[in-house]
Amino acid sequence: MGRRTNYGFEKRQRELKKQKKKEAKAERKRVKKEEALGLAEGAVEGELVEDGEELEEVEEEEEEEEEVQ
């Protein structure tokens, strides 16, 4: 006698795969949106904020430049 197919297991595996795919898509969209916002908000007097560089660091650098002048 052969083994019976475990439809519940197969269904759960499909659901997990679908959920992972959905999460990956949401993550890609989130990263893309953050990059777009980062470039728009990161423009300080014609300078673009590099990836990973915080806006606060840019502001601190500007303050230091103003003190030097």
Summary of the structure (lengths in Angstrom):
residues: 69
radius of gyration: 24.1
end to end distance: 88.0
largest distance: 88.0
contacts: 126
relative contact order: 0.07
helix: 72%
strand: 3%
